[in-house]
């Protein structure tokens, strides 16, 4: 959460919004902000922390752990039409990568604006591909696996 908070201004410049959702109450969120998050990020997490008592939202996104009564950590990229374009759910022992989140936002925006597709590792300034019959059997000419780095 704090890694995303540190990049929040950059994410907002891309026209995206961040929401955090957990089964914790707004009282727990307030205490967490005051006693921990604000020590890592001046002022604490700048985006809304929503409470999902009972895990209704977590169930809708298939991240609610019934046995533990908690939402498993995940992230979802939802387009302006309300369609989930990407999701990532990792075991608690492995952190997510905010740089990859930003790269994916840029790639989805590029694809939406241009109709092009972005190959693995695409970033702004790198070549995207225009799908169509002309590309069939010729992707190897336009893109190499080493570009995924």
N, C-alpha and C positions, 0 to 999 in steps of 0.2 A: 504494500500500500504506500509506503513512504517513497519507494523508488518511483512509483507512478506520480506521487505528489511532487517530487522533485522535477519531473518533466511535464507537469500539468499545463504550464503556459504554452509549451510547444504543442501539446495535444490539442489545446483550445485553439491555437492558431490554425490547426488543420480543420477546424470546425466541428470537432468531436467533443462530447461530454463524457465525463466519468461519473459513475455511481458505484458505491460500495454497498453490498448487501450482506447481512449476516443475521443469524437468529438472535444475536445479542440485543438487549433493549437499548433504547436511546440513552438511558442512564449509564449503562456500561460503556457505550460509545463516548459519552461525555468524559467519563473518568479515564478512558483509554487515551483520548485526545489530550487531556490535561496532564496526565502522569507519564505518558510514554511517547506518543506520536509527536507532541510539541517539542520534545527534546531532540528529535531527529530532524524535524521540519519546522522552522520558525513559524509559529502560529498554528501548527498542526496541519492535518490533511485539509486541503482547501475545497474539496468536493464533498457532496452529500454522502453521509453514511446512513443507509436505510436499515430499519429493523424489520426482520422477517420472522416474527414469533410463530413458532409451529412449523416453519419451513415451507410455507405455501409457494413462495417464489422459487426457492431451491428445488422443490419438486417439479415445478413447471420447466425448469432448466436442467433437470436430471442430475443435480449435484447435492441433493439432500441425503444425508446418511441417517436413515431411520434409527438404526441401533444406537448411534452416538448422539442423535438429536442435534446435529450441526450441519451446516452447509460446507461441502468440500470446496477448497479454493479453486476458482476458475476465472476465466475472463471470456467475454463474449463481445464480438464486434457486430453491432446491429446497424444496418444501413438506414438511410432516411425513410425508407418504406416500411421499417419495422421487421425486416427479414434478417435473421442471423446469418452472417456471411462467414464467420470464423468463430471457433471456440477452442479453448485450451484448458484442460483440467489435468493438473499434475498432483502426484503424491505430495503430502506436506513437506517431505524432506528435500524437495527440489524447488528452487525459486523460479519465478518466471522472468522473462527478459523484456524490459521496457523498450529497449532499442528495437526488438523484433515487433513489438506491438506497434510502434510508430512506423516502421517499415511497411507492415501490413496495412495500416491505415492509408499510407501513401499509395500503395499498390492498388488497393480497392478503389480509392478515389480516381487514380489514373485509369483503371479499367472502366469505371463507370462513365468517366468524362470522354474517353477516346474510343471505347469499344475494343481496344487492344487487350491482349492478355499479357501477364507479367510472369516470366519464367522464374524458376527457383533462384533466390538471391537477388532478384530485381530490386533496384533502388533508383530514386530519381536520377536522371542523367544516363542510366543504362538503357540498353535497347529493349523495347517491348515488341511483341509480335502481333501482327494483324492476322486473325484467323481467316481462313478461306481456302478454296481449292488450290490457290497458288502456293500455299505453304505446305500442302500435303506432300510428305516425302522429302521435304527440304528443310525441316527444322534444324537438322544437323549443320546446315550451311549458315543459319542465322544465329544459332546459340550453341555454346559449348559448356559442358559441365563445370569447367574451371571458373566460369562466371558466377557460379552459385556462392562463392566465398564472400 
